[in-house]
Amino acid sequence: MPTSELSRYCAYPAHDGAHGHEVEAEGFAAAALSFVQVWHPAPDDGDEVTVIVRDQASGEQQCFVVDLGAGALEPCDSGSHRPRATAAAG
């Protein structure tokens, strides 16, 4: 059975870059999910956490929005470090 190589990432909530943690994972998305599962960052009002993941070797960063209620993960809009746009209430 082939083994997947894990890479080292630093992941942190977008609102608090001072509290990053090293995560070993198979990719950026897996690192974001692992970060949320292990360190339980505080969600926003919509029960979502925006996570920035940086590859420790290359310095590349990616942003993800993790919906804690639905268990879903999506990239942030346009590669920015901002959550995707949501419909305005009202």
Buried (B, 14 or more C-beta within 10 A) or exposed (E): EEEEEEBEBBBBBBEEEEEBBEBEBEBBBBBBBBBBEEBEBEBBEEEBBBBBBBBEEEEEBBBBBBBBEEEEBBBBEEEEBEBBEEEEEE
